């Protein structure tokens, strides 16, 4: 059975995971592998999300590939906004879930 960790240390770890970076609390508690895994997964998910949103915006504003002929209208912006959420909610859900798990795990360890 693992040794009990001081509640102040656990709260500090949860704070690090919640406000600094998911996985930072695990790293702080000495659980380097799980902390590094969470950090890497979160960073990869954020990179994928960023690339998907960039492509969505690019193809929405430049549908014919002509950078000199941008299609910036309220309807296009509204469509990009709607699609950014509807097409990427699973990635956002995984990021939020992993973030929450990281805080919970840091508090309970």
C-alpha positions as CSV (number, residue, x, y, z in Angstrom):
1,X,0.0,0.0,0.0
2,X,1.4,3.4,-1.0
3,X,2.4,5.9,1.7
4,X,-0.1,8.6,2.5
5,X,0.7,12.0,1.0
6,X,0.1,15.2,2.9
7,X,-3.2,16.8,1.9
8,X,-1.4,20.1,1.2
9,X,0.8,18.4,-1.3
10,X,-2.2,16.7,-2.9
11,X,-4.0,20.0,-3.2
12,X,-0.9,21.6,-4.7
13,X,-0.7,18.8,-7.2
14,X,-4.4,19.2,-8.1
15,X,-3.8,22.9,-8.5
16,X,-0.9,22.2,-10.9
17,X,-3.0,19.7,-12.9
18,X,-6.1,22.0,-13.0
19,X,-4.6,25.4,-13.7
20,X,-1.1,24.9,-15.1
21,X,-1.2,21.7,-17.2
22,X,-3.0,18.4,-17.0
23,X,-0.4,15.9,-15.8
24,X,1.7,18.5,-14.0
25,X,0.3,17.3,-10.7
26,X,1.2,13.7,-11.3
27,X,4.7,14.8,-12.3
28,X,4.9,16.9,-9.0
29,X,3.8,13.8,-7.0
30,X,6.7,11.8,-8.5
31,X,4.4,9.8,-10.9
32,X,6.5,10.8,-13.9
33,X,5.3,8.2,-16.4
34,X,1.6,9.0,-16.0
35,X,2.2,12.7,-15.8
36,X,4.3,12.7,-19.0
37,X,1.7,10.5,-20.8
38,X,-1.1,12.9,-19.8
39,X,0.9,15.9,-20.9
40,X,1.8,14.3,-24.3
41,X,-1.8,13.2,-25.0
42,X,-3.2,16.7,-24.1
43,X,-0.6,18.5,-26.3
44,X,-1.3,16.1,-29.2
45,X,-5.0,16.6,-28.9
46,X,-4.6,20.4,-28.7
47,X,-2.4,20.3,-31.8
48,X,-5.0,18.1,-33.7
49,X,-7.8,20.4,-32.6
50,X,-5.8,23.5,-33.7
51,X,-5.0,22.0,-37.1
52,X,-8.7,20.9,-37.7
53,X,-9.9,24.4,-36.8
54,X,-7.3,26.1,-39.0
55,X,-8.3,24.0,-41.9
56,X,-12.0,24.6,-41.2
57,X,-11.4,28.4,-41.2
58,X,-9.2,28.3,-44.3
59,X,-11.6,26.2,-46.4
60,X,-14.5,28.3,-45.1
61,X,-12.9,31.6,-46.1
62,X,-11.0,30.4,-49.2
63,X,-13.3,27.8,-50.7
64,X,-11.9,28.2,-54.2
65,X,-8.2,28.4,-53.2
66,X,-7.8,32.1,-54.2
67,X,-6.3,33.9,-51.3
68,X,-7.1,37.2,-52.9
69,X,-10.8,36.4,-53.0
70,X,-11.8,35.8,-49.3
71,X,-15.4,35.0,-48.6
72,X,-16.0,36.9,-45.4
73,X,-19.6,37.3,-44.6
74,X,-21.7,36.9,-41.5
75,X,-23.2,33.6,-42.8
76,X,-19.7,32.2,-43.6
77,X,-18.4,33.1,-40.1
78,X,-21.5,31.7,-38.4
79,X,-21.1,28.5,-40.4
80,X,-17.4,28.2,-39.4
81,X,-18.3,28.8,-35.8
82,X,-21.1,26.2,-35.8
83,X,-18.9,23.6,-37.6
84,X,-16.0,24.2,-35.3
85,X,-18.1,23.0,-32.3
86,X,-20.2,20.3,-34.0
87,X,-17.2,18.7,-35.8
88,X,-14.8,18.9,-32.9
89,X,-16.8,18.2,-29.8
90,X,-15.4,14.7,-29.3
91,X,-11.9,16.0,-29.2
92,X,-13.0,18.8,-26.8
93,X,-14.8,16.2,-24.6
94,X,-11.6,14.0,-24.4
95,X,-9.5,17.0,-23.5
96,X,-11.9,18.2,-20.7
97,X,-12.3,14.6,-19.5
98,X,-8.6,14.0,-19.3
99,X,-8.1,17.3,-17.6
100,X,-10.7,16.5,-15.0
101,X,-9.2,13.0,-14.5
102,X,-5.8,14.6,-13.9
103,X,-7.1,16.9,-11.2
104,X,-9.1,14.0,-9.6
105,X,-6.2,11.7,-9.7
106,X,-3.8,14.2,-8.2
107,X,-6.3,14.8,-5.3
108,X,-6.9,11.2,-4.5
109,X,-3.3,10.0,-4.6
